[in-house]
Amino acid sequence: MPKTIQLRRYQITPGRLDEFRDWVSQQVLPIRAKFGFEVEFMYFDTKNSEFIWAASVEGDQNDFLEKQSAYDHSPERAEAGRLMPDCLVSVDTRFVESH
């Protein structure tokens, strides 16, 4: 079965990367796992205050989007969003391919 990967890049307010990292680790990743997402990798670019990671699901892009919608509309995600530190400057997401 194919795997679909989404690359996610977040620009974080300088000085708040550790706080964001803790929130992602404690709040986001357990919920993503519950909805069938796997973390391909996570990188923290401290110098540029960026969090870069990739999430994947088994299946095609439509499968990914269905799981993303279920995740986005879940009460667990709503609660995590309420707890999110106010430190996002920008977000860039795109589907990528592995060769």
N, C-alpha and C positions, 0 to 999 in steps of 0.2 A: 504494500500500500504506500502511496506517496506521502511525503511529509511536507507541510507548508510552514514556512518560517517568516516571521515578521521581525524586522530590525526596528528597534525603538531607541531614539536618542532624546534625552532630556537635558536641557540647559537649566542648571540649578543656581539660585541666588548664591553668589560667593559667600563662603563661610557656613553654608547650611547643608553641604553634601553629606556629612555624617548623620545628621538628623533625617535626611531623606533616605539614606541607605538603611537606617534602622527601621523606618516606616515600611519600606519595600520588603525587607526581610521578615518582619514580624506580621505585617498586615496583608500585603499583596500576594506574596509567593504562595502562602498556604491556600488562599482562595483560588488563585490561578490553577494550582495543582488539582483542587477539588473539581474544577470545571474542565479538566483534561489537557491543560497546557503543560508543556515541558520547557524548562529554561535551558536554552542551548549554551549560553554564556552570559556573564555579567562583568562589565568593566567600569571602573570608577576613574575618571580622568580628573584628579584633584587639581592639577595646574589650571585647567580650563573649566572647572566646576561642571563636568558633564557626567551623566550616568548613561551608559550604553549597554543595551542588552538585546537578546533575541529570544522570542518565545515561539514555540512550534506546537502543532497538533498533527496527528495522523490524519491524512486525507487531503483534499484539495482546498483551494481558497474559499469556496463556499462553506465547507466544513468549518474552516477557521472562523469565518464571519458569523456562522450560526453559534458557535461556542462563545465568540466574543460578545455577541448580543445577549446571550443568556448570562454571561458573567457581568456585563455592564448593567443589566437590569435586576441583578440579584440583591437581596437585602444585605448580604455580607459585603458586597462591593460598596453599597451605599454607606454602610457603617465605616468601612475603611476610608472612603472618601471624606467622611466627616472628620476623621482623625488625621488626614493628610496635612503635613506642614505646608504652610502657604509660602512656597519657595520655588515654584515652577516659573521659569522665564519663558521657555518655549518647549514644544514637543514636536518631534518629527518621527512618523512611522511610515514604513513601506515594506512591501513583500519583497523578499530576496530569494535567490536560488543558490543551492549548494552544488558544487561540481566536484 
